[in-house]
Amino acid sequence: MNKVQNPTRPVFPFTAIIGQEEMKLALILNVIDPKIGGVMIMGDRGTGKSTTIRAIADLLPEIEVVLDDLFNSHVSDYDLMSDTIKKKINQGLQVSTEFIKVPMIDLPLGATEDRLCGTIDIEKALNEGIKTFEPGLLAKANRGILYVDEVNLLDDHLVDILLDASASGWNIVEREGISIRHPARFVLVGSGNPEEGELRPQLLDRFGMHAEIRTVKDPYLRVQIVEQRSNFDFDPYACISKFQEEQENLKNNIILAQNKLTDVIIDYDLRVKISEICGALDVDGLRGDIVTNRAAKAFAAYNGKNEVTVNDVKKVIKLCLRHRLRKDPLDTVDSGSKVGQVVDDILGQDLLD
């Protein structure tokens, strides 16, 4: 009997990925709450960064978008709706919708600003008085995931545009006095190899989380990973079928966490402790405090809890702060270890009390 196969290109299942728990957790939490601000994944070549990012996008539930809309507009949320759709809704016009997979957009290294932001047809605007906009990658990424491989090699100006759009949720294109804006709410994921250079600290700070991944050293685990990949390459549909139940369970947990997120509370004393840690680590600004609070709530929601605990904070705080510490070239202590020491000093006592 012939197997029924999906015509789309098969994607390696997220739940089949062995190890790299830190990277997987960071991606899941950003999907639960995109306002965390994205994740920067730094690690060795060939450690499954791109595979994992494509796998999380494939796992996510389909989203409802307005039919034939260039920006994947939401049918009822004004923050995720283009101006054209807003006008239709306000005029009481009926809009048709469809369900699509969560957009997964790749930003190539050689991309220009016009390719990223989109372009306005100035000639048509001046001659005919019609605003014609050719959408860029930011428009296509609305309500999805925007992935930048080797983000540390990308032009700083483009990284700045990306981070501005990611933080505000909007993209504004201005040419010759003509302005167009559209929603650009996406999970920004950057990856890179530290050997090829670091991002400037002020850009790195604007990523919500920073995951560090290393090549697996355990020979038994390496064999397991190679076998898993070989099985997928030999028969991808059999591999997808094998992990289907785990994929569905994870997808349902993510949906439940997204719905539960607004009900999760974090105790005032625990919020003070988070800020105390940020102060002790000499973290500039308040982004570290804000992101850690958000991430802890998302982690609590993911675990089905209504209130954040000390252990929830401990689980996410290293991801949220390690890239915000000031670099000392003479310091031999890893930034993640430094965060861990301060966290244990401040939160460890609470666990003993």
Number of C-alpha atoms within 10 A of each C-alpha: 3 4 7 7 10 8 6 6 8 17 19 24 24 22 20 20 17 14 16 18 12 17 23 18 16 25 26 19 27 24 24 24 21 25 20 26 23 29 27 30 26 23 19 15 14 10 15 17 22 16 15 22 22 19 19 23 20 20 20 21 16 13 15 16 23 20 14 11 15 17 24 28 29 22 18 13 9 14 15 22 22 22 15 11 20 19 11 12 15 8 9 9 9 8 12 10 16 12 12 12 14 21 20 20 20 15 19 15 15 10 13 13 15 14 16 20 23 19 18 21 14 18 12 12 14 12 8 9 10 12 16 14 16 14 19 18 20 29 26 20 24 30 24 25 27 26 24 23 21 19 25 24 17 17 14 14 9 17 19 14 16 19 18 14 20 25 21 12 19 20 23 13 16 11 11 8 6 13 11 16 15 23 26 31 25 30 25 27 26 24 22 22 19 16 10 10 12 14 18 10 13 10 13 19 23 21 24 30 32 26 24 18 20 12 14 14 8 8 9 9 13 15 11 12 17 11 12 16 16 12 14 19 13 10 11 19 18 13 20 19 12 13 15 15 12 15 21 15 12 18 17 14 17 24 16 16 26 17 12 19 21 12 12 18 17 18 11 9 9 17 17 12 18 24 19 17 23 25 15 13 19 12 20 13 12 11 20 26 22 16 22 26 23 24 29 27 31 31 26 24 27 21 14 15 18 16 15 21 17 17 13 17 25 18 14 24 25 22 25 28 25 24 23 25 19 13 11 9 6 6 8 7 9 11 20 17 12 14 22 15 12 16 23 14 12 15 19 15 10 12 10 6 5
